């Protein structure tokens, strides 16, 4: 009973992605972190591409990276993000803002 209550409390504390439109960032590059509670976070080659077969990606949940650029597509804010963990472990692509955790509409905007 106590363990169930503890797990329920911990799950309730996990922040949900923002449901409203985000304001643009001011400074680039900005550091971002993907949500931990997503099983997979994928990067698209372009933010307006609807063909999911052309997605680039990996399991990037909880990974820190840098926002290089942003673009609004169909009232959704997308960020060009670069994640790296060594020379052979680099990912660059577009990610929707609700996959990012932080203070500024899903983004931790620290230069």
URSULTA-V739266 format. One record per helix or strand. SS is the DSSP state (hx for helix, st for strand). FROM is the first residue (numbers start at 0). LEN is the number of residues. If there is no record, write none. Layout:
BEGIN
ss:SS from:FROM len:LEN
ss:SS from:FROM len:LEN
END
This chain:
BEGIN
ss:hx from:1 len:11
ss:st from:29 len:5
ss:st from:40 len:4
ss:hx from:51 len:3
ss:st from:55 len:3
ss:st from:63 len:10
ss:st from:75 len:9
ss:st from:89 len:7
ss:hx from:96 len:3
ss:st from:99 len:2
ss:st from:103 len:1
ss:st from:106 len:1
END
